[in-house]
Amino acid sequence: MNRYQCADCHKTFIHPAIRVTNNVSIGMNTAPIMSSFEAHACPFCQSLNLEEFVESKPNVVDVVSVDFTEVPNHYNRGYRVHAIYAKEVIMTLTKKEESS
Ligand SMILES: [Zn+2]
């Protein structure tokens, strides 16, 4: 599935919003011409400046299954929540890629 990334607010999303722009052209001797233009827009900031987002494979170095009470503890150590189940939380630790 394609993901998009907004070039302005840098959020990623799967379903872009649709921004519709209506233009009315009025000529001297013709009836007004309505044209509407649909464009994909960022659902967060409405920017039209979208890029396709290619997810880089996360470099998972550790996966743990912890109790809910352990989540903040692991979070502070760099773990991020991957999945939440009724009685446990799966958290992963990924190695930060050098980003330019
Ligand atoms: Zn945006």
py3Dmol code that shows the C-alpha trace and the ligand (Angstrom):
import py3Dmol

protein = """\
ATOM      1  CA  MET A   1       0.000   0.000   0.000  1.00  0.00           C
ATOM      2  CA  ASN A   2       1.241   3.423  -0.871  1.00  0.00           C
ATOM      3  CA  ARG A   3       1.960   5.901   1.811  1.00  0.00           C
ATOM      4  CA  TYR A   4       2.363   9.584   1.368  1.00  0.00           C
ATOM      5  CA  GLN A   5       4.455  12.063   3.195  1.00  0.00           C
ATOM      6  CA  CYS A   6       3.686  15.723   3.409  1.00  0.00           C
ATOM      7  CA  ALA A   7       6.672  17.818   2.407  1.00  0.00           C
ATOM      8  CA  ASP A   8       5.515  20.623   4.667  1.00  0.00           C
ATOM      9  CA  CYS A   9       4.547  19.037   7.979  1.00  0.00           C
ATOM     10  CA  HIS A  10       6.400  15.735   7.366  1.00  0.00           C
ATOM     11  CA  LYS A  11       3.522  13.606   8.580  1.00  0.00           C
ATOM     12  CA  THR A  12       2.883  10.349   6.786  1.00  0.00           C
ATOM     13  CA  PHE A  13      -0.521   8.951   5.934  1.00  0.00           C
ATOM     14  CA  ILE A  14      -2.170   6.399   3.705  1.00  0.00           C
ATOM     15  CA  HIS A  15      -5.221   8.279   2.554  1.00  0.00           C
ATOM     16  CA  PRO A  16      -4.639  11.806   1.370  1.00  0.00           C
ATOM     17  CA  ALA A  17      -7.460  14.274   1.675  1.00  0.00           C
ATOM     18  CA  ILE A  18      -9.056  15.534  -1.500  1.00  0.00           C
ATOM     19  CA  ARG A  19      -8.985  19.240  -1.955  1.00  0.00           C
ATOM     20  CA  VAL A  20     -11.420  20.569  -4.495  1.00  0.00           C
ATOM     21  CA  THR A  21     -10.828  23.921  -6.040  1.00  0.00           C
ATOM     22  CA  ASN A  22     -13.594  25.489  -8.054  1.00  0.00           C
ATOM     23  CA  ASN A  23     -12.791  27.900 -10.773  1.00  0.00           C
ATOM     24  CA  VAL A  24     -15.307  30.001 -12.559  1.00  0.00           C
ATOM     25  CA  SER A  25     -14.263  31.511 -15.837  1.00  0.00           C
ATOM     26  CA  ILE A  26     -16.450  34.285 -17.053  1.00  0.00           C
ATOM     27  CA  GLY A  27     -16.136  35.213 -20.667  1.00  0.00           C
ATOM     28  CA  MET A  28     -17.629  38.239 -22.387  1.00  0.00           C
ATOM     29  CA  ASN A  29     -20.068  36.413 -24.612  1.00  0.00           C
ATOM     30  CA  THR A  30     -20.293  33.012 -23.033  1.00  0.00           C
ATOM     31  CA  ALA A  31     -21.928  31.518 -20.029  1.00  0.00           C
ATOM     32  CA  PRO A  32     -19.675  31.137 -17.005  1.00  0.00           C
ATOM     33  CA  ILE A  33     -17.631  27.992 -17.167  1.00  0.00           C
ATOM     34  CA  MET A  34     -17.263  26.089 -13.947  1.00  0.00           C
ATOM     35  CA  SER A  35     -14.327  23.836 -13.615  1.00  0.00           C
ATOM     36  CA  SER A  36     -13.360  21.973 -10.530  1.00  0.00           C
ATOM     37  CA  PHE A  37      -9.965  20.638  -9.822  1.00  0.00           C
ATOM     38  CA  GLU A  38      -9.331  17.818  -7.419  1.00  0.00           C
ATOM     39  CA  ALA A  39      -5.966  17.345  -5.846  1.00  0.00           C
ATOM     40  CA  HIS A  40      -4.557  15.157  -3.153  1.00  0.00           C
ATOM     41  CA  ALA A  41      -3.849  17.143  -0.041  1.00  0.00           C
ATOM     42  CA  CYS A  42      -2.314  16.534   3.326  1.00  0.00           C
ATOM     43  CA  PRO A  43      -5.071  15.665   5.821  1.00  0.00           C
ATOM     44  CA  PHE A  44      -3.166  17.482   8.550  1.00  0.00           C
ATOM     45  CA  CYS A  45      -2.137  20.813   7.071  1.00  0.00           C
ATOM     46  CA  GLN A  46      -3.943  20.744   3.683  1.00  0.00           C
ATOM     47  CA  SER A  47      -0.688  21.151   1.823  1.00  0.00           C
ATOM     48  CA  LEU A  48      -0.648  19.923  -1.754  1.00  0.00           C
ATOM     49  CA  ASN A  49       3.027  19.243  -1.485  1.00  0.00           C
ATOM     50  CA  LEU A  50       2.948  15.460  -1.135  1.00  0.00           C
ATOM     51  CA  GLU A  51       5.560  12.893  -1.811  1.00  0.00           C
ATOM     52  CA  GLU A  52       5.297   9.172  -1.943  1.00  0.00           C
ATOM     53  CA  PHE A  53       6.726   7.818   1.244  1.00  0.00           C
ATOM     54  CA  VAL A  54       9.037   4.863   0.984  1.00  0.00           C
ATOM     55  CA  GLU A  55       9.296   3.184   4.296  1.00  0.00           C
ATOM     56  CA  SER A  56      12.810   2.278   5.114  1.00  0.00           C
ATOM     57  CA  LYS A  57      13.043  -1.077   6.730  1.00  0.00           C
ATOM     58  CA  PRO A  58      13.361  -0.467  10.422  1.00  0.00           C
ATOM     59  CA  ASN A  59      16.449  -1.885  11.895  1.00  0.00           C
ATOM     60  CA  VAL A  60      14.925  -3.823  14.755  1.00  0.00           C
ATOM     61  CA  VAL A  61      17.497  -4.800  17.311  1.00  0.00           C
ATOM     62  CA  ASP A  62      15.183  -6.032  20.054  1.00  0.00           C
ATOM     63  CA  VAL A  63      11.566  -7.058  20.550  1.00  0.00           C
ATOM     64  CA  VAL A  64      10.084  -7.402  24.000  1.00  0.00           C
ATOM     65  CA  SER A  65       6.701  -8.366  25.373  1.00  0.00           C
ATOM     66  CA  VAL A  66       6.020  -6.373  28.495  1.00  0.00           C
ATOM     67  CA  ASP A  67       3.292  -5.600  30.985  1.00  0.00           C
ATOM     68  CA  PHE A  68       1.470  -2.292  30.648  1.00  0.00           C
ATOM     69  CA  THR A  69       3.210  -0.927  33.707  1.00  0.00           C
ATOM     70  CA  GLU A  70       6.571  -1.547  32.068  1.00  0.00           C
ATOM     71  CA  VAL A  71       5.788   0.535  28.987  1.00  0.00           C
ATOM     72  CA  PRO A  72       7.044   3.935  30.229  1.00  0.00           C
ATOM     73  CA  ASN A  73      10.188   2.298  31.481  1.00  0.00           C
ATOM     74  CA  HIS A  74      10.983   0.793  28.104  1.00  0.00           C
ATOM     75  CA  TYR A  75       9.838   3.863  26.248  1.00  0.00           C
ATOM     76  CA  ASN A  76      12.445   5.903  28.074  1.00  0.00           C
ATOM     77  CA  ARG A  77      15.052   3.439  26.912  1.00  0.00           C
ATOM     78  CA  GLY A  78      14.104   3.937  23.279  1.00  0.00           C
ATOM     79  CA  TYR A  79      11.557   1.170  22.785  1.00  0.00           C
ATOM     80  CA  ARG A  80       8.441   1.959  20.809  1.00  0.00           C
ATOM     81  CA  VAL A  81       5.027   0.317  20.987  1.00  0.00           C
ATOM     82  CA  HIS A  82       4.488  -2.093  18.135  1.00  0.00           C
ATOM     83  CA  ALA A  83       1.263  -3.832  19.165  1.00  0.00           C
ATOM     84  CA  ILE A  84      -1.053  -3.786  22.131  1.00  0.00           C
ATOM     85  CA  TYR A  85      -2.824  -6.893  23.327  1.00  0.00           C
ATOM     86  CA  ALA A  86      -5.168  -7.470  26.232  1.00  0.00           C
ATOM     87  CA  LYS A  87      -2.431  -8.334  28.678  1.00  0.00           C
ATOM     88  CA  GLU A  88       0.814  -7.411  27.048  1.00  0.00           C
ATOM     89  CA  VAL A  89       2.450  -4.802  24.908  1.00  0.00           C
ATOM     90  CA  ILE A  90       4.910  -5.668  22.186  1.00  0.00           C
ATOM     91  CA  MET A  91       7.661  -3.094  21.982  1.00  0.00           C
ATOM     92  CA  THR A  92      10.524  -2.883  19.579  1.00  0.00           C
ATOM     93  CA  LEU A  93      13.851  -1.187  19.767  1.00  0.00           C
ATOM     94  CA  THR A  94      15.183   0.000  16.437  1.00  0.00           C
ATOM     95  CA  LYS A  95      18.613   1.199  15.631  1.00  0.00           C
ATOM     96  CA  LYS A  96      18.550   4.788  14.528  1.00  0.00           C
ATOM     97  CA  GLU A  97      19.686   5.168  10.960  1.00  0.00           C
ATOM     98  CA  GLU A  98      22.091   7.925  10.232  1.00  0.00           C
ATOM     99  CA  SER A  99      19.965  10.508   8.552  1.00  0.00           C
ATOM    100  CA  SER A 100      21.397  13.367   6.666  1.00  0.00           C
TER     101      SER A 100
END
"""
ligand_1 = """\
1
ZN
Zn 1.032 18.409 5.942
"""
view = py3Dmol.view(width=600, height=400)
view.addModel(protein, "pdb")
view.setStyle({"model": 0}, {"cartoon": {"style": "trace"}})
view.addModel(ligand_1, "xyz")
view.setStyle({"model": 1}, {"stick": {}})
view.zoomTo()
view.show()
